[in-house]
Amino acid sequence: MASMRDIKRRRNSIASTQQITKAMKLVSTVKLQKTKARAERSKPYFDKMYSTVTSMLAKSGTINHPYLKANKSAKKAVILITSNRGLAGGYNSNVIKLVTGSELEPEEVVLFAVGNKGKEYFQKRNYRIEKEYPEVIENPMFTDAKEICDEVLRLFSAGEIGEIYLAYTYFKNTVVHEPQLLKLLPVEVREEDLAAAREKAADHTLMNYEPEEEEALDVIIPKYMTSIIYGALVEAVASENGARMQAMDSATSNAEEMIDKLTLQYNRARQGSITQELTEIIAGANAIS
Amino acid sequence: MADDKFFDLEIITPDRIFWKGQASMLELNTSEGQVGIYKRHIPMTMILAPGVMTIHLEGENKEAAVHAGFIEILPDKISVMAEIAEWPEEIDENRAREAEQRAERRLQAHDPRIDTSRAEVALKKALVRLELSKMK
C-alpha cells in the first residue's frame, strides 16, 4: 500500500488540476453564451441565402454556369475549421476524422486551414496546405469569410481546383455538435429542398433577374459561399466552446471522484499506521513486564 | 383600404436582422441604377450597389447605408440581404472621412502593389457613410 505521504501528494495535485478545469469550464460557459447568441443571430441571413440560391437553381436547370459545374482539375479544396487550442474533448479530432475518413484522397486535397489544430495534424501527414488562417477562429468576422472565399474562388476560376468542400462542426444545440463535410462548389443543395422550391416556383410568377441570370449568379454564388463560410465559422466557435465546456465538466467530476477515492485510501492508511503503532507499543510494554 | 400600399420588408445582415416591418416604398441603389419599389412589383432579384437606402413608412422616412448584397422582390414582400447595413447614428463621421482620404491617396499613388479595385470599394463605402452622416 502506498504511503500516507504519497497519497496526500497525489490528492493535492488532483485538487489543483480540478481547480484549473473548473475555471476553464466557467470561462467556456461564458464564451459559449456569447458565441451561441452570435451563431443564432447569423442564422436568418444564412437561411434566406440558402432558400434564395435553392429557388434560383430550381428554375435555372438549363443555365450553364462555371460555378454549377465541376472543373477538370482533380484537386479538391477543403476549408477545414478547427480550434487553436486543445482541451475540448473530441472537437478537433472529430473534424479531422471526417476529412481523413471521407473518400477524399490525400494527394488531391488542398487545405485551407482555419485554426491551428487541424493544420498541425495535416502538416505532419504531408498534406498540401495552401493557406492558413490561425487568428480568424479567435473572433471570426464577415470580412474573414470573404477573404477565404475570394482566395478559394480565385483558384477555382483559374482551374487549379475542381471542387470545394467545407469541414466544420455544426452547432445543433449546447450539447450536440455534429462535424459536417459540405460540398460548396459546384453548388449543391439538398434534393428535397430543390423539389420543394420547384413546386413553389410552379405556382409563382417567374422570378426576373436584373442584371441577367448568369451575371446575377456570378455575384450571388460568391455571396452565398461567403455566408456559408461565415455561418460555419461562428457555429464552429460556438461548438468549440460547447465541447470544451463539456470536456471540462466531466474532467472536474472525474477529479472529484478521484479525490474521494484517494481520501478514503488516505484515511485507511492513517488508521492502519495508528493500529500498527499501538500494536508495537503494546507488544513492547508486554515484553518489559 | 389605407394599409393596402404596405408590404413586408426585411433587411438582413450576417450579424443581425437589421430591420423588419411594413413599409410603403423602398428606395435603393442597384448595380443597374437607382430604383424605388412599391407593392405588387413583379418578382425580381437585383444586385445591390453601395448607397443610401430609404425606407418609406407611414408619415416618416428611415435612412440607412447598405454596402454590397442583393435584394429579392416578391409582390408582397421584399428581402434585402446586405453584407453591411448601418443606421446614421452608427456611423463614425471622422472615421469615414479618414477612410475616404486613405482610399483617395491609394488610388492616386498608382502603385502596382495596391489593389485598386479594393481601394475603389473602400472609397465608395466611405462616401456613402459620409453622405448619410450629413443627413443626421
Interface residues (C-beta under 8 A of the other chain):
Chain A: R38 R41 S42 P44 Y45 F46 K48 M49 T52 M56 F142 K146 H204 T205 L206 M207 N208 Y209 E210 P211 A216 V219 I220 K223 T226 S227 Y230 G231
Chain B: I12 T13 P14 D15 R16 I17 T30 S31 E32 I42 P43 M44 T45 M46 I47 A68 G69 F70 E72 L74 P75 S79 M81 E83 I84
